[in-house]
């Protein structure tokens, strides 16, 4: 794609990066076939190619975002299916990130939109606040239909609908410890939303890792990875979360050493693996962030290096849902399914596995109508497998898909923990 940015514009590193990305696009349109919003809405401007044109026009002309641009950029899930399909290697992830920062800086959203986004940014990344908000949501759930009647308030209705009826309690059992030879030392991201929605996921990961000789540390000070606010264009807030985590992990790396930083939520993993890029312009953090990103591993990515023993068949069929952040963001496609088969499960791939379930961080709240269509499509394809249970690697997908089906849905590591000596997951009865 030909561009016409001025030298003054290109002095801004974000604009310069965007210009280089734009130049790689050859208008081929391969991305449209795998874009969930284009497949759902059929509008060229709701495809990666259409959004690229909008972003180019906005940045090249140095103008503020307008309502049309914001509408179509907001509809992007950042699922990154287009990056898997693109034959030209267009770095759409960083282009849409830059565009969202520009939107946040130059566009004044309607009052209700500003309120909802501020609410999400001020609650979701903070576990204590999030837990209190979910308890409040349980009381407010009967009023969801009232908000649904007002277009601008539909995100509030979606928020109440998504809130779980009850929260899983963290185990009161002592933390597992390696009893034999220590074969590795890792940190596990606690995160923000996942330990509130389902603390059993990290508990399963810790049991499984320690069973195979991996020591686990919990660095003081780490928290939200920043993904939730990063995808809302709140750049400074996202970078502050990133810096805090980098400080926590670098301290552990330099004091006791780490073989990996384990992430059990693939949405967080995609962001943490990008810390080196996000903080590249910060001289105090650029190098440290690169070290952290190099150590970041999805739990299945790390388990695949441990050579777990083959187990007998468990007589259970698993429909594996590959989260977008796993297959498109991190390009991890084979390890989770191979681990499940090695553990004795039969694995089936749902049709249209490349399409997003509609969760995408806060997307199912901010874009509830499109999200609902994508969820229905995903659930239909998963249920068609006639599997006994669904496995996936992202808490957002678990919440989204679980709200649309009676099939039990678990994190992959919960099934693996059970197969290698852990307790049977409660959801399996």
Buried (B, 14 or more C-beta within 10 A) or exposed (E): BEBEBEEEBBEBEBBEBBBBBBBBBEEEBBBBEBBBBBBBBEEBBBBBBBBBBBBBEBBBEEEEBEEEBBEBBBBBBBBBBBBBBBEEEBBBBBBBBBBBBBBBEBBEBEEBBEBBBEBBBEBBBBBEBBBEBBEEBBEBBEEBEEBBEEEEBBBBBBBBBBBBEEBBEEBEEEEBEBEEEEEBBBBBBBBBBBBBBBBBBBBBBBBBBBBBBBBBBBBEEBBBBBBBBBBBBBBEBBBBBBBBBBBBBBBBBEEEEBBBBBBBBBBBBBBBBBBBBBBBEBEEBBEBBBBBBEBBBBBBBBBBEBEBEEBEEBEBBBBBBBBBBBBBBBEBBEBBBBBBBBBBBBBBEBEBBBBBBBBBBBBBBBBBEBBBBBBEBBBBBBBEBEBBBBBBBBBBBBBBBBBBBEBBBBBBBBBBBBBBEBBEBEBEE
